[in-house]
């Protein structure tokens, strides 16, 4: 009598996704999820009864956009292989999320202003993240064509 369950297969090292790929994909998905949660929550918070401030709306849209950037970076690492440039791009996007978006949320929701001066550094982190991603892709595609 034959079983209808598929046989267990073993995976070779090339089939297992590197840890950095998995981290950036998971963190990108979690960041995208929290941006939706925050967007819904902010629409109902009493602190925003007069409307969600422009700075918070900007933080939300930037979080959503850079969540996609994290997902793309994870996929780029999978396609192009290990790269310091692509790793830097992913970590810089995460730094930007904390210093820019989450900093603005804390400032407007909890009136916590202690790290206000770091908001522009979050934007700079994103600028450098996109530049690092571009360099990593150019180098990665050049390596894969050889």
HELIX and SHEET records of a PDB file:
HELIX    1   1 UNK A   13  UNK A   15  5                                   3    
HELIX    2   2 UNK A   19  UNK A   44  1                                  26    
HELIX    3   3 UNK A   46  UNK A   48  5                                   3    
HELIX    4   4 UNK A   54  UNK A   80  1                                  27    
HELIX    5   5 UNK A   84  UNK A   96  1                                  13    
HELIX    6   6 UNK A   97  UNK A  102  3                                   6    
HELIX    7   7 UNK A  103  UNK A  109  1                                   7    
HELIX    8   8 UNK A  116  UNK A  118  5                                   3    
HELIX    9   9 UNK A  119  UNK A  144  1                                  26    
END                                                                             
